[in-house]
Amino acid sequence: DEALRPLGTRGVRLLATGDDPVLTTVRAEVARAAQVARGTTTSAPVTLALAADALAAAGPGAAPRLRTAAEHAIALAERPGLAGTLGAQGFVVTRDEGALVVVAAQPRGLLAGWHHLVRTGGDTSGEAAGDLAVHVPAQAVRMLDHWDNLAADSPMGPVERGYAGASLWFADGRVRDDLTRVEHYARLLAHTGINAVCLNNVNVHARESALLTTGIDQVARLATIFRAAGISTYLAVDFAAPITSGALDTSDPLDDDVRAWWERAFADVYATIPDFGGVVVKADSEGRPGPFAYGRTHADGANLLGRALAPHGGTVFWRAFVYDHRQDWRDRGTDRARAAYDHFTPLDGQFDDNAVLQVKLGPVDFQVREPLSPLLAAMPHTRLAMELQVTQEYTGQQQHVCYLAPLWREALDFRPWGPVGGADAAETDARTVADVVRGTDALPGGLVAVANVGDDPFWTGHPLAQANLYAYGRLTWDPTLDPSDLLDEWAARTFPQAGPAVARTVHALLDDSWHVYESYTAPLGIGFMVRPGHHYGPDVDGYEYTPWGTYHFADRDGIGVDRTRATGTGFTGQYPAPWRDVYESLETCPDELLLFFHHVPYTHVLHSGSTVVQHVYDTHVEGAAATQRMRDTWRDVRGVVPDEVFDRVAARLDEQVRSAAEWRDQINTYFWRKSGIPDPQNRVIP
Ligand code: GCW
């Protein structure tokens, strides 16, 4: 609430009528700001106006200044093309003799405008140099998927891959009675830019499956809270729900009874939650049921649900994370990285308009370093969303500091058809991944991420992991934001009284922490090397002889997965030019992805000039040392941030230092024992 003070001090006039729940929220925020400022109203006011009813809201006998502000707002909104541009979620800001005017066409836009003002403290001098600054979200869908289960005794605990305590909303098999924290959470998400949440784990077990049917009244309580924050509610559903509900003995997508079952189910859902967003589906993946059991395609499956949702305006997010998790490690021909592309590209054009294919960033699984999933460049006739993992399953589990916004920025900026420029520039498709998933106005895609919060007092277990949640939300709105700047925004919001020392420390710890984490864990894009099951800490061969398809193939001579067309699995061929060739060739393959694409001798010389084995030794020693410096840096803010925050972060940094040393020693020892190549500085354990 501290952040509201500058606005409260200026005095905010809200020109909007009606009892829309989002407007009611804006009204409450404005009142709260006034309360925080406690009557210290000074100068230049701020006007927030909903274009359609600004004048009505000003009222017939309005003071001339209010009337002028309303007329100004209306004039703005009537500028040619602007209403269309703003859509439901955008807003426009202008300065008028020192006063600020924010106009939106719809309540959600007005709420976004409010949060923009809060973030900037009402100071838009930087951007409003011209007379108008138009703000529209880059992505129409900005979603968080919660992998929350109904109870602690659910398979995988209360939150699958959750590192921040139990679910914020489920406990003991039902929705919690006290949802106060959910209200705070919804407010926080709205501030970052999120506009959709899926409430439950994509691995939908029997109990959770009933949320869609007998549990829908409970879900409605949550939907009411999120609605008021401008956030739509989704549920993950079990493809076999017609069976698990006890109604039918099949979930064949082409069966009439199955179709009727879903139609009835969604009719009931919408009778209770009229603006229900839709569903997220994990099918034929890691043991979940799906259309394959009936010899049907994933387009059949997605369209079954899509058609039952369509009359109500709902959307199905269908996950592309489909691969054989029971493969034979002896079989070098099967390549998990290929799976999503192989399954889904033949179906391009077959998905209905209200189906979105949700594709993980990388072709394997949320590793610290992966190339972009080639599927994102191979479905021109399908709505696509990219899925990221904010929860740090493979990036330190919120024990380690690992700020992921730079990773996401790299993916969003990636140009699947190659860099711009060069002789054939005119011929090149210059779109970035952010452009691809944006889709069109009529058929948008979006961004989705697995959430990292729980009922932990700091929301995210590691207090500094909040920065990932904040940055994700902000990047969904604007993928060109600088990850480093986002840290300033986050630190200012989170430690409003703490001043520059905190900002400095947060930067020193977080800016480069993704690279630090990468440097002491699995090297050069090889991935995994984690303990099977829980995925925390090093275990180089942990997955090597398992059915999961995540191998490194280290032997006495070398390491890496040959995914070339020439001699390997042919995965490089799933990329358009130029990447298919860039990755194919040892000459051009980037160092950081070398072992993802190639099997090379330990003595192979990288572009950096180092050999593979020497690179491993050096980066692991340096990475572990960097964590010690991070721990020292944190001491600078003792007494500056609240003690509980200081202590929690300090304890986690101790664990990060311990764990990084363990990673360093296991990885370096492993490479030394396999290769027999000594470290000239003798830093390996024999
Ligand atoms: O990374 C893997 C996780 C699973 C998860 C799966 C998925 C929800 O280890 O816990 O299941 O991805 O994304 O479906």
Residues whose N, C-alpha, C, O or C-beta is under 5 A from the ligand:
A	BS01	GCW	R161 N203 D365
